[in-house]
Amino acid sequence: MKLILLGAPGAGKGTVAKLLTAVDGSVQISTGDILRGAVQAGTDLGKKADAFMKAGDLVPDELIMGIMEDRLQEPDCEKGFLLDGFPRTIPQAEALKVLL
């Protein structure tokens, strides 16, 4: 199963995602979680993203798409995945269409 959950902050995307992934064994993917993990780990991606976030800017689509491409190729995504709050922009949606 490949799903995308979109909604406003606090709408319950994460809650619904956890319920759905528990049913079929797919994996929940949140760009926010990935970015926070990269910042905490001090990766190159994390450092680049952190600069944008500290400035109050959105992380550029190119950077987001790079992390999503890497994440979707991981073995746990073979069973399916649920994208939590992604894509956020039309260019991200178009790039995701190419990836899938």
VENJO-V134948 format. One record per helix or strand of 2 or more residues. SS is the DSSP state (h for helix, s for strand). FROM is the first residue (numbers start at 0). LEN is the number of residues. If there is no record, write none. Layout:
((SS | FROM | LEN) (SS | FROM | LEN))
//
This chain:
((s | 1 | 4) (h | 12 | 12) (s | 26 | 4) (h | 30 | 11) (h | 43 | 11) (h | 60 | 12) (h | 74 | 5) (s | 80 | 4) (h | 89 | 10))
//
